[in-house]
Amino acid sequence: MKEKVISIKGVSFQYPDQEAFALRNVSFDVYKGEWLAIVGHNGSGKSTLAKMLNGLHYPSEGTVSIGGYALIEENVWLIREKLGMVFQNPDNQFVGTTVQDDVAFGLENNGVEHSAMQERVFASLEKVGMTAFLNQEPHHLSGGQKQRVAIAGVIALRPDIVLLDEATSMLDPLGREEVINTVRELNENEGLTVISITHDLEEASRADRVIVLNEGMLYTEGTPERIFQLDRELLNLGLGVPFAVQMSQLLTDAGLQLSRRHFNEEELVKDLWTLNFEK
Ligand SMILES: Nc1ncnc2c1ncn2[C@@H]1O[C@H](COP(=O)(O)OP(=O)(O)OP(=O)(O)O)[C@@H](O)[C@H]1O
């Protein structure tokens, strides 16, 4: 049986000054080693949920358990060791003057001994492909590189789960691709459990499973393939199906034998080239 690393049961949350609940009776589990994407339109409750998983909000009703710890005030620091966060703005995440100092910061705070620290900094930067930038100033890096350093800083602390809260939304397409590929490698090679909170369905298409939130409620969940079949329903929720998915469908409807339904334009273009070449 798959091992649960997060369990959310009947969770509701209300901000003190608001009449409506930001989360309403939300229940789901997260399994070890999976990549779960949580998508939803503005105001659907994504940030509220992310803050809750980081111990900044507690449920008004229901229970949350993360890495075996119940989400209550006494456990917050233990939970933050289990679950690391990468935030939206790459420029707000740096504390060190060089890339390696920055990645070392969390380890220093945890009292990791110097030689072990150097090893862990290097290993983490290696995992995100950033060792060539060890002595660079973080502010001189591209957006995608900054987010990869931020990810290195998080994985250096060896969490079981990494939560990316709109971590690619301020990046250009190249930077986004760079970060998504890094996350996929960490997920596949290191067995890291990933939760990515995003409004970008193309990013969500890379996940193993997608949860759709709407008006604070869990609307549906399933594989990206299943979610994209909802097509018009997603549009009604303010979520657009990625262009490559729509195009794949139209081409298949028109009789073209694509190898599969594509989620991103690059794969679709490759497939179309192959079809053309084989004629
Ligand atoms: N600090 C706050 N105080 C009061 N209400 C809030 C606060 N933060 C969010 N809300 C309300 O809670 C609901 C859910 O908001 P939340 O920010 O979690 O959604 P979201 O899906 O992350 O939206 P976005 O994509 O715009 O960030 C909204 O109705 C919002 O107005």
The ligand as an SDF file (V2000), in Angstrom:
LIG
                    3D

 31 33  0  0  0  0  0  0  0  0999 V2000
   -5.3020   37.4060    4.8110 N   0  0  0  0  0  0  0  0  0  0  0  0
   -6.5640   37.2480    4.4280 C   0  0  0  0  0  0  0  0  0  0  0  0
   -7.5620   37.8270    5.1370 N   0  0  0  0  0  0  0  0  0  0  0  0
   -8.8490   37.6720    4.7680 C   0  0  0  0  0  0  0  0  0  0  0  0
   -9.2520   36.9290    3.7110 N   0  0  0  0  0  0  0  0  0  0  0  0
   -8.3160   36.3490    2.9660 C   0  0  0  0  0  0  0  0  0  0  0  0
   -6.9120   36.4640    3.2700 C   0  0  0  0  0  0  0  0  0  0  0  0
   -6.2050   35.7570    2.3540 N   0  0  0  0  0  0  0  0  0  0  0  0
   -7.1110   35.2130    1.5080 C   0  0  0  0  0  0  0  0  0  0  0  0
   -8.3760   35.5540    1.8650 N   0  0  0  0  0  0  0  0  0  0  0  0
   -9.6130   35.1200    1.2030 C   0  0  0  0  0  0  0  0  0  0  0  0
   -9.6550   33.7050    1.2180 O   0  0  0  0  0  0  0  0  0  0  0  0
  -10.1460   33.1930   -0.0340 C   0  0  0  0  0  0  0  0  0  0  0  0
   -9.1090   32.2460   -0.6300 C   0  0  0  0  0  0  0  0  0  0  0  0
   -7.9560   32.9940   -0.9770 O   0  0  0  0  0  0  0  0  0  0  0  0
   -6.5500   32.3640   -1.3710 P   0  0  0  0  0  0  0  0  0  0  0  0
   -5.5600   33.4860   -1.4090 O   0  0  0  0  0  0  0  0  0  0  0  0
   -6.2710   31.2130   -0.5130 O   0  0  0  0  0  0  0  0  0  0  0  0
   -6.8540   31.8480   -2.8510 O   0  0  0  0  0  0  0  0  0  0  0  0
   -5.8400   31.5170   -4.0450 P   0  0  0  0  0  0  0  0  0  0  0  0
   -6.4600   30.3870   -4.7620 O   0  0  0  0  0  0  0  0  0  0  0  0
   -4.4800   31.3670   -3.5240 O   0  0  0  0  0  0  0  0  0  0  0  0
   -5.9220   32.8200   -4.9380 O   0  0  0  0  0  0  0  0  0  0  0  0
   -4.7500   33.5090   -5.8440 P   0  0  0  0  0  0  0  0  0  0  0  0
   -4.4830   32.5730   -6.9720 O   0  0  0  0  0  0  0  0  0  0  0  0
   -5.3890   34.7960   -6.2560 O   0  0  0  0  0  0  0  0  0  0  0  0
   -3.5830   33.7100   -4.9230 O   0  0  0  0  0  0  0  0  0  0  0  0
  -10.4450   34.4180   -0.8970 C   0  0  0  0  0  0  0  0  0  0  0  0
  -11.8130   34.6870   -0.7970 O   0  0  0  0  0  0  0  0  0  0  0  0
   -9.6300   35.5150   -0.2710 C   0  0  0  0  0  0  0  0  0  0  0  0
  -10.2320   36.7630   -0.4470 O   0  0  0  0  0  0  0  0  0  0  0  0
  1  2  1  0
  2  3  1  0
  2  7  2  0
  3  4  2  0
  4  5  1  0
  5  6  2  0
  6  7  1  0
  6 10  1  0
  7  8  1  0
  8  9  2  0
  9 10  1  0
 10 11  1  0
 11 12  1  0
 11 30  1  0
 12 13  1  0
 13 14  1  0
 13 28  1  0
 14 15  1  0
 15 16  1  0
 16 17  2  0
 16 18  1  0
 16 19  1  0
 19 20  1  0
 20 21  2  0
 20 22  1  0
 20 23  1  0
 23 24  1  0
 24 25  2  0
 24 26  1  0
 24 27  1  0
 28 29  1  0
 28 30  1  0
 30 31  1  0
M  END
$$$$
